[in-house]
């Protein structure tokens, strides 16, 4: 997909063609996220007023085709953006011949109208947990999104500013929820995008909580408090890979058509389309919410290590990293290790890889015996506790330590 960048806060959400599908998310009409002592609420909007709180939100006015060849115009009218029954409604309409002007004063004609809001210059967090409870629209041609952009987009441009897509959904592929990031090095234009997906079969029938946990070390994506995608920061302070140590603003929008949403056309019988948002809540980690350090070790005895060495890769721990997470050799041994800062009381799957190019997925994975494989791909598994730990060095491709 070709992206167009316009100055300021202008950008659309990501086209995800290469997503990893994970297992179906738990579903519940009334499920609430975990809001225990690990997280402190710092900002929220529960949309209980009679009109949108514009001290918190900006309403966008864009002409059709502004980005991604989307067909809708974004207006500030209360037919496209309004509050009803305690929810924000972003409502897309068919309006052939609709005439208006965008925020720059440029006149346009549109056949579709919709709504888009953001928190630019009003609320721009760095790190935290974002919970957005939403019900997605039905219908081929819809493209709702919940996402974030770096507030420095007007000075560094996209994708250098960083983009975090918390939730994307396209109507022709109903029930598939996508999460992703875009950076200078990792984006779809280079075929290096980092993205994952999960199945939520009732996404258009009931409300679900779409969440992001964002720390200096990782991004974790969840639906109804069930993790489905994980990206670890192994950038070594390279902002072209990890521009996520700076403020980002929140965006909610419902696009129609476009390079992804319109691939299979638009179903006119599904209008008006509505994206309902019950609340947006942002939390920071409490003083008691500490991550843990886990040291992974693999023994490469009797294995020829070639190419770029040994990597932690695959499963849901390394799957967001093109090539995986690089390990380092321990001097005067055959053992390689890497220490990761991970959320406590969490489970991950992974494998080790040997001697391949870091920007590809070809070759090098170990074949693990059934006795220590934990899923259909025979990935290794780990469950973190509440304290740091170092894993015993297992033999590459084996369930136990290498023989002396």
N, C-alpha and C positions, 0 to 999 in steps of 0.2 A: 504494500500500500504506500502511496506517496502522501506524505504529510506536507501541509503548508503551515508556515509559521507567520503570524502577524504579531506586531508589537503588543506589549502589555500582557494581558491574561488570556490570550486567544489560543485555544488549542482544543483538540478533541481527544476522545479516548482511543485506545489501542486496538488494532486489528490483530486478533489472535488466531493464526492458522495452525500453529504447532504447539498445541496444549497437551499436557499429560492428564489423562483421566484417572481419577481415583475413585474409591468406592462411594456408594450413595451416602449422602449426609443424613443424619437423624432429622426427622420432620415433626413439627408440632406447631399448632396454631398459636399457642400462647407461651412458647418457650422463651425464657429470659436468659441473658448472658450471666456469666459469673461476675458478680460485683462485690467480692468479699474484701477482706482486709488487705489483699494484695494490690488493690487499685483504689485510687482516690479520684472522684469526679471533679473535673476542672472546668468543663464547659458542656452545655447541652441546649437543645431545643426540642421540646415535646409537642410543638405545634398546637397548643391548646387555646391560642388567642383567636381573634376573628380575622386577622390578616397577618401576612408574613412579617416577621420582625426584621426590618431593614437595618437595624443596628447590628444585626448578625449576618445578614445575607445581602448579596448583590443580585439583582435580576438582570440577566443578559438580554441584549437586543441585537440579534444577528440576522443577516440575510441568508437565504438558502445557498448551499454550496460553499459556505465559508471554509469548512474543513471536511475532508473525507468524502466529498461529493454528496453530503447528506442533503435530503430534499426539503427538510423543514426549515421554516423561519422560527427563530426564538423571539417571542414577544414578551412584553411585560403586562399583558392583559389578564384580567381575572378569569377569563375563559380558558387560559392555558396554565395559570399558576394561581392556586387558591388553597385555603384551609377548609377542611370539612370533617366533622366528627372526630376531631383530635388528630387528624393526619394532614400532612402536606400532600397536595395532588398536583402532579405534573401531567397535564392532559394534552394529548396530541389529537388534532382535528384535521379532517379533509376540508379544505376551503379553497376550491378552484378560483383562481383569479384574485386571491387576497393581495391587497396592495398596502405597503407601509414603507418605512425607512429604517435603516439600522442605526446603531449608536453613533456612527460617523456622519449620519445624514444622507446616506446613499439610498435612493429609492429602489424598491424591488417588487416583483410579483412572486407569489408563492402559491403552491397547491396544498401545502401542509404547514401547520403551525404547531408549536410545542413550547415547553418550558425548560429553562436551565438557570440554576442559581449557584453561587459560590461564596466563599468566605474571604476572598482576597482582600488584603489590607484591613480586615476586621478580626480575623482569627486565623493564625498561622502557626500551629504547633510544630514542635520538633520532638519526636518520640511520643510514646504513649500507646493507649489502646483506644481504637475507634469502634464503636458499636452503632450500626445503623439498621433499624428494624423496618423492613420494607416488603411490599407486595408488588410483584413485577407485572407488566402488562402482557396480555395475550396477543398473539397475532404475528404472522409473517411480515417482516419489514420493520418491526420494532427493534430498538437498540438502546436499552436503558443502561446507565452506568453510575457507579459510586466510586469516586476516585480522588486523587490529590496531585497537585503540581507544585514544584518549587517556586517560592515567591520571587526568586530572582530570574524568572523566565524572561522578563523584559530586557535584562542586561546580558544574559548568557545564552538565551534561546533554548529551543527544544531540540534534542533530548537532554542537553547538558544540564538543564535545571533539575532533571529527575521527574519521573512520573510513576505513581503507585496506583494501579488499578485494583481497588478492593473487590469490586464486583462488576462484571460485564455479562450481558445475556443478550442473545439474538433470537428473535421470535421463530425463525425457521428451524432452530435447534433447541426447542423448548426443554427446559429443565437442566441444561448444562450451564453451570456457573463457572466463570473464568476469573482468575486472578493473575496479575502480571506486574512487571516493572519495565521501564524504559530508561536507558542511560546512554551516554555517548558511545560506549563500547557494546552495550547489550541492548539491541533493539531489532525489530523485525526487518529493517532495511539491510542489516548485515546478516540476517538469519541467525542471530545470537540472542534473540529475546529469551527472557526467563518467564515462563508461564506455566500454570497448572489449572486443573479443573476438577469439578466434582459434580455429582448428579443430585439435584434437588427436584424431585418429580412434581412437587406441589408449589414450585416457586411462583407460578402465576395464579394460584388458587388461594394461597394463605400467606401470612406474614412470616418472614424468617429474619434472623439477626445475622447480618454480614459484618464480620469483624476483622480488624487488623491489629496485631501486636507488633509495635515498631520500637526497636532498641538500637543502640550503636552497633550491635553485633548481628542482628537478624531481623527479618520480616516474617511473621507467621500469619497465615490466612486461615480464617475459621468461618464455618456456617453453623449457627445454633450451638456455638461453643465447641464444635468438633473440628479440629485442625484438618486442612486438606492440602496445604501447600506451604513450603518453607524455603526461604532464601537466606543463606548464610553470608555474612560479610567477610570475605577473605581478600579484600581489595588492597590491603597494605597501604591504606590512605590514598589510593588512587581515585580521585573524584570522578574520573571518566567511567569508573565502574560502580562507584557508590557515592552519589551526590545526596545522600539521605541523612546527612548530619547538619542540615539546615532547615529552616522553616518551610512548611508546605501548607497550602490552603485546600479546603474541601470543596468538591464539585458534585452536584446532583443534576443529572440531565436525562431526558428522553429524546433520543434521536430517531429519525425515520429514514429508512433506506441507507444509502451510503455504500462505501466500498466493502463493508462487511455486512451490515444489517440488511442491505438490499440485494445481496447475492442471488436470492431466490425470489425477488420481486416483493410486492406489497399486497396484502390482502385487504381490500377496501371494506369488506364486511366486518372487520374487527374494530373499526373506529366508532366512537372515540376510544383511544387507547389511554390507559391511566397507569401511572406509576405512583403508588401510595407509600409515603414515608411516615411511620408512626413516631419515630424519634431519631435524633442524632446525639450520641453521647461520647464525650472524649474524657479519658482517664489518664492519670500519670501513675507510675509505679509508687507504691507506698514504701516507706522505709524498711518494711519487713519483706518486701518482694525482691529477693536476691536470686539471680541466675546462678548456675553451677558450672564449674569447669570440668570437662570430661576429656581425658587423654586417651586417644585411640592408638593402638600399637599393632603392627603386623610384622611377622618374621618372614623375610624373603629368602631364607636359607634354601640353597639348591635351585633358586630361580634366577634366571638372567634378567636383571633389571636394565631396561633400555629406554631410549627416548627421553622423556621428561621425568622419569622416576616413578614414584608410587603416589597414588591419589585415593582419597576417600570419595566414593562416587556412587551414584545410583540410589535406589530406594527413595524415601521421601526426605532424607537428610541432605544428600548431595545432588538431588535431581534438578535443583534450580540453578546449578552451576555448570555452564558449558565446560566440559572436561573434568569437573569435580573440584575437590578441595585438596590442594597439594600438601603432601606430607614431607617430612625432613628425615634424613638418615641419622641414626644415633652412631656416633663415632666408634669405630673398632667393633661394630656389631653388624648383623644382617637385618636389624630391626629399624623400621621407619615409624615415625609417630607424628601426631598433630593434636594440639589441645584446642577444644572449642568451648565457647561460652554458650550454654544452652538453657532453655527454660527448665525449671525444676519440675519434678513429678510429671514428666512427659515421655512419650514413646516415639522412637524413630527406627527406621530401617535403612540399611546401607550395605554396600560392598566395597571391596578394595579393587583398584585397577592398576595395571602395570604398563608403563612405557608406551604412551600414546600422545598424540598432539593435544594440548590443553583446550583447543577451540573446536574439537570434534567429539563425536560420540562413538567412533569406530574402534572396536576391539579393546582387549586388555582386561576385561572383567574376569574375576575369579569365578570358578564353578564351585559352589559351596554344597557340601553333603546335605541330604535331607534332614539329618539329625540335628543340625543347627540352623537350618533355614526356617524362617518364620512366616513366609507367605508363598504365593504361587510362583514367585520368581526366585525363591530360595535366597532372599536377602537375609543378611544378619539383622538382629534386632537388639535394641537397648532401651531400657526404661530408666530415666534419670531419677534420682532421689532428691533429697534436700541438702546434700553436701557434695563437695568435689570428690572425684574418683579417677583412678587410673585403671584402664582395662588391661588384663593380662595379654601379652603379645601372643596372638594365635598365628599358626602357620598359614601362609597364603593358600587359600582354597581348602583349608581344613577346619575342623571344629575344635582342634586342640593345639597345644604347643608343639613346636617342631621337636623331633627326636634329636638328642645330642649325637 
